[in-house]
Amino acid sequence: MVSPAKPGKVQIYTGNGKGKTTCALGAGLRAAGHGLEVLVISFMKAKVAWRGDGDDINYGEFRSIEQIPNYTIVPMGRQSWVDKENPDPIDIRMAQDGLKMAQKALRDHKCDVLILDEINVAVEWNLISVEDQLALIKEKPDDVELIMTGRYARDEVIQAADLVTEMREVKHYFATEKLDARKGFEY
């Protein structure tokens, strides 16, 4: 494993605007290009999600990342969407499994960059606790970069981070053109 030249930081990408996951995956792409080992744990996402309208969403990042050395992505979600008001016990278990995987990756120093995609949403929807999220930040080895994404980043998580970027929607074609999610851009 190649460690970053400088101590690792904690980055948060949050807000209601588009681009949080994309930004984190781009940071991972850059790190992998420098020989760093990147692990992405994608909370609440499966490789293929069922939309309910007969179409499936095949998240393109899973296919792309499989082609990049030193870059691994692990989906920790079912094909169906999580019910925010009444999450299925399977969704809670999968999020907890993702949390355990993240804890082990940090404890065993399995990567130089750990991206926890949609962890903020998993906390907001009570699939994992904010205390567990904060413990990941505290347990992070000094030379590991930790990147957390998703809407709803809690104030205490923002305070514990070194870098916080809030994506703010100014204009979106979902509203202005009444478009659905587009292959290659939203998934």
N, C-alpha and C positions, 0 to 999 in steps of 0.2 A: 504494500500500500504506500502511496505517496502522500505525505502530509503537506498541507498548505504551508507556505513560507512564513506566514503570519498567524497568530492565534485566530481560531475560528470565532465567528460572530453569530448572533441570532438575528435573523431577518424575518419580518412579518409583512405579508402582502394581504391586505384586507380592503374592505369597502364594497359599495354596491356596483362598481363599474367592472367592465370586462377586462380580463387580462391577468388576473392573479395567478392562476395555474400556469398560464403561458409564460409569464415572467419567471416563475420559479423553475420551470422546465428549461428555459433558456439559460438561466444561471447554471443549472446542472449540465447542460450541453457544453457551455464554456469550460466548466471545471473538468469534465471528462476529456475534453480536447487537450488539457494540460496533464493528463494522466491520473487525475484524482478519481478515486472510487466514489461513485454516486449511487445512493439508494433512495428511491421514492416509494413511500407508502401512501397509497391513494385511498383515503377514507371515503366510504359511502359510494364507491364506484366499482363497477365490474368492467371487464374488457368490452363487453357488449351489454347495453342496457335496453330494456324493453320499454318503449314509450307508451304503449297502450293503444296506439292508433294503427297497429299492424306493421309499423316500421321499427326497426332496431337502430340504436345509436352505437356505432362501433367507434370508440374513442381512438383516434388516429395516433395519439402519443404512445399507446401500448405497442402498436406495430412498429413505429419508428424507432423507439428506444431499444427494441430487441436487436436492432442492427448496429448499435453503438457499443464498442468495448467500454468496460468500466462503468456502465450505466444500466441500472436495474430498476424496474418498476413493478410493484406488487399491488394488485387490486384487492381491497378489503371491503367489498360491498357486493350486494346481490344485484341481479339484473333488473329488479323492480325498484322504484323510488322508495325512499324512507318516508314514513308518515311522521311528520314532525310532532303532531299532537299525541300519537299513540305508536311509537316505534315498536316494531316486532322484536321479540326477544333475540331472534337471529341477527338483526341489525345491531343490537347492543353487543352481542357476543362477538360479531365480526369486528366492530370498532375496538372492543377490548383486546381482541387478538392483534389488531394493528398496533395498539398501544404497547402490548407486550413485545411485539417485534421491534418497535422503536426503542424500547428500554434495553433489549438485548443487543441491538445494533450499537447503541451507545456504550453499554457496559463492556462488550467484547471488542469494541473499536473496529466494527465491520466495514466502516465507510469513512471517507473524508468529508462528504457532504450528505446530510440526511434531510430530505425534503418530505414534509408531512402535509400532503395535499388535502385540503378541506378539513383539517383538524379543528379549525375555529368553528365550523358548522357542526362538527361532531360534538363539540363542547356545548354549543348553544342548544342543540337538540337533545342534550342529556344522555348521549351515548357514552361519553367519557367525562370525567370531572375536570374543572379548571385547575384543581389542585394537582391532578396527574399531569396536565399539560405544563404547569409551572415546574413540577419536579423534573420533567424532561430537560427543561432549560437549565436547572440547577445541576443536574447529573451529567450534562454535556461535557465531554473531555475538552480541554483547552484548544486542541488543534482540529476540532470538528466544526464545520459550518452547519448550522441548523436553520432551515428555512420552513416557515409555517404559513399556510395559505388559508383563505376562506373568509367570507363575510363574518361579521360579528366578533372580531377580536376583542377580548375582554380588556378592560383598562389595566388590570394587573399584569397581563401578558404584554401589552404594549409597553408598560413601564419596565419590564424585565428585558426587553429586546434592545439590540444595538441599532437596528435600522427598521423603520416602519414606513411603508408606503401605502397610502390609501388611494385605491382606484375609485374615482368618482365619476359616475355616469353623467355626461353632459348632454349627449345625444346618442340614441341607439336606434338602428333600423328595425328592431323588434317593435318599437312603438311607432316610429314615423312611417314605416312601410308595411307594418303588420306581418313581418316575415317570421317564419319558424327558424329554429336552429339549423345552421347550414353545415353540411359535411365539409371537413377540412378547416373550418373556422371556429365553430362552437363545439365541435366534437370530432 
